[in-house]
Amino acid sequence: MHKQRRNLSLAVLRGEVYAIGGCDGRLDHKTAERYECKTNQWSWIAPMNSQRCNASAAVLNDKIYIAGASNGYDSFNSVEVYDPDTNRWTYVAPMHSERAGHSCIVFRGSLYVLGGHNRTSCQLSTEKYDPAEDTWTEIRDMNVPGTNFNAEVIDDTLFFIGGCYDGVEIYNDEKKKWFVSWFVSSGLYNHKLLLSKSTRM
């Protein structure tokens, strides 16, 4: 990459990898860059409007959404969206809660933001964003607060895994409720998930 980054956000859009924000131990970044696999080259894209370290990003409707962040002390509730056709970042409606170390995931046409932490505590709260209405709706809290964890959708089911916690929670969209599903062998923190095409639940 052109810049050293940790606690950055990653997204894959149109077969290209986007590295967004993060920090280098001294400064939080609002810069972003894109990797093209065919040419094995990184190139700059437009910077965000805000510096974002420990935020989370996801792709919805062919655009990249990035939510929240931390400056090492305060957490933020602002959200931006990147349009690759115009190479511009635009603010959208802010979340209800300030958070960092959370997880963004697209589920049934909405952007879900799960857990994370603010200045005082880890979060149980979850909310979802409707891009057509530019509105956030709070949904049922998780059973256990989580930060620096991962979420994934498998077979139209939303999973929450880890975050200093050895459990796995599943969100039931019909009942609008989280359920503890099973436990892993040890707590997970700052881990990553990779979904294989052969995954079966």
C-alpha positions in Angstrom: 0.0 0.0 0.0 1.0 3.6 -0.3 0.5 4.2 3.4 1.1 2.2 6.6 -2.2 1.4 8.2 -3.5 -0.6 11.2 -7.1 -0.8 12.4 -8.1 0.0 8.9 -11.4 -1.0 7.2 -11.4 -3.3 4.1 -14.0 -3.7 1.4 -14.2 -5.6 -1.9 -16.1 -3.8 -4.7 -16.2 -4.7 -8.4 -13.3 -7.2 -7.9 -11.0 -4.6 -6.3 -9.8 -4.3 -2.7 -10.2 -1.0 -0.8 -8.1 -0.1 2.2 -9.8 2.7 4.1 -8.7 4.9 7.0 -6.9 3.3 9.9 -3.9 4.8 11.8 -0.1 4.5 11.8 0.5 4.9 15.6 0.7 8.7 15.4 -2.1 9.8 13.2 -5.6 8.7 12.2 -6.1 8.6 8.5 -8.9 9.7 6.2 -7.1 8.5 3.1 -8.1 5.5 1.1 -6.6 3.4 -1.7 -7.6 0.7 -4.1 -5.8 -2.5 -5.2 -6.4 -3.9 -8.7 -5.6 -7.6 -8.9 -5.0 -7.6 -12.7 -2.3 -5.0 -12.5 -1.0 -5.7 -9.0 -1.1 -2.0 -8.3 -2.4 0.3 -5.6 -3.9 3.6 -6.5 -5.3 6.5 -4.4 -9.0 7.2 -4.3 -10.7 10.3 -2.9 -10.1 10.7 0.9 -13.0 10.5 3.3 -14.5 13.6 4.9 -13.4 12.3 8.4 -10.4 10.5 9.9 -11.5 6.9 10.8 -9.5 4.4 12.8 -11.2 1.2 14.0 -14.3 1.8 11.9 -16.1 -0.8 9.8 -17.0 -1.0 6.2 -19.4 -3.0 4.0 -20.6 -2.9 0.4 -24.3 -2.3 -0.3 -25.9 -1.5 -3.7 -22.5 -1.2 -5.4 -21.2 1.4 -2.9 -19.0 1.3 0.1 -20.4 2.4 3.5 -18.1 3.1 6.4 -19.5 3.7 9.9 -18.1 4.9 13.2 -14.5 5.2 14.3 -12.4 6.1 17.3 -9.6 8.6 17.9 -8.2 6.6 20.8 -10.5 8.2 23.3 -13.9 9.2 21.7 -16.0 7.1 19.4 -18.2 8.6 16.6 -21.5 7.8 15.1 -21.0 9.4 11.6 -21.3 7.4 8.4 -20.0 8.0 4.9 -20.7 6.3 1.6 -18.3 6.0 -1.4 -19.5 6.0 -5.0 -16.9 4.5 -7.3 -18.5 6.2 -10.3 -18.0 9.7 -9.0 -15.0 9.0 -6.7 -16.7 10.9 -3.9 -17.4 10.3 -0.2 -20.7 11.6 1.1 -22.1 11.7 4.6 -25.4 9.9 5.2 -27.6 9.8 8.3 -25.6 9.1 11.5 -26.1 6.0 13.7 -28.0 6.3 16.9 -25.0 5.2 18.9 -21.3 6.2 18.8 -19.1 3.2 18.3 -15.8 1.8 17.2 -14.5 -1.8 17.0 -17.9 -2.8 15.7 -18.9 -4.9 12.7 -20.8 -3.8 9.6 -22.6 -6.5 7.6 -25.2 -6.4 4.8 -28.2 -8.5 5.5 -31.5 -8.6 3.5 -30.9 -5.4 1.8 -29.9 -3.3 4.8 -26.7 -2.4 6.5 -26.4 -3.8 10.0 -24.0 -2.4 12.6 -23.3 -4.6 15.6 -21.7 -4.0 19.0 -18.4 -2.2 19.3 -17.4 0.1 22.1 -17.6 3.8 23.1 -15.6 5.7 25.7 -17.2 4.0 28.7 -18.2 0.5 27.7 -18.7 -2.3 25.2 -22.0 -2.2 23.3 -24.9 -4.6 23.3 -26.8 -2.4 20.8 -27.4 -3.1 17.1 -29.0 -1.1 14.4 -29.7 -1.2 10.7 -29.6 1.3 7.9 -32.2 1.6 5.1 -30.4 3.3 2.1 -33.6 4.1 0.4 -34.9 6.1 3.3 -31.5 7.2 4.7 -32.7 6.1 8.2 -31.3 4.0 11.0 -33.5 1.7 13.1 -32.4 0.2 16.5 -33.0 -3.5 16.7 -32.9 -5.9 19.6 -29.7 -5.9 21.7 -27.3 -8.8 21.6 -27.1 -11.1 24.6 -23.4 -10.3 25.3 -21.6 -7.1 24.4 -18.9 -7.5 21.8 -16.0 -5.4 20.4 -13.4 -6.3 17.7 -15.3 -9.3 16.7 -16.7 -10.5 13.3 -20.1 -11.0 11.7 -21.0 -13.1 8.7 -24.1 -14.1 6.7 -24.4 -17.8 5.8 -27.6 -19.3 4.3 -29.6 -16.1 4.9 -28.6 -16.2 8.6 -26.7 -13.5 10.5 -23.9 -14.7 12.8 -22.0 -12.8 15.4 -18.7 -14.5 16.5 -16.2 -13.6 19.2 -15.2 -10.3 20.7 -13.6 -11.4 24.0 -16.4 -14.0 24.1 -16.4 -17.7 23.3 -20.0 -17.7 22.1 -21.8 -17.5 18.7 -25.0 -15.6 18.4 -27.6 -15.8 15.6 -30.1 -13.1 14.7 -33.6 -14.3 13.9 -35.1 -11.6 11.6 -38.6 -12.9 11.9 -38.6 -12.8 15.7 -36.3 -9.8 15.8 -34.2 -11.4 18.4 -30.6 -12.7 19.0 -30.1 -16.3 20.2 -26.9 -17.9 21.6 -26.2 -20.8 19.3 -23.0 -22.5 20.5 -19.6 -21.9 22.0 -16.1 -22.1 20.4 -13.1 -23.6 22.2 -11.8 -20.2 23.4 -12.6 -16.5 23.3 -11.8 -14.6 20.1 -10.7 -11.0 19.7 -9.4 -9.0 16.8 -9.8 -12.1 14.6 -10.9 -12.4 11.0 -13.4 -14.6 9.2 -13.1 -16.1 5.7 -16.3 -17.5 4.1 -15.6 -20.4 1.8 -17.9 -21.2 -1.1 -18.0 -24.7 0.2 -19.2 -23.6 3.7 -22.3 -25.4 4.8 -24.1 -24.8 8.1 
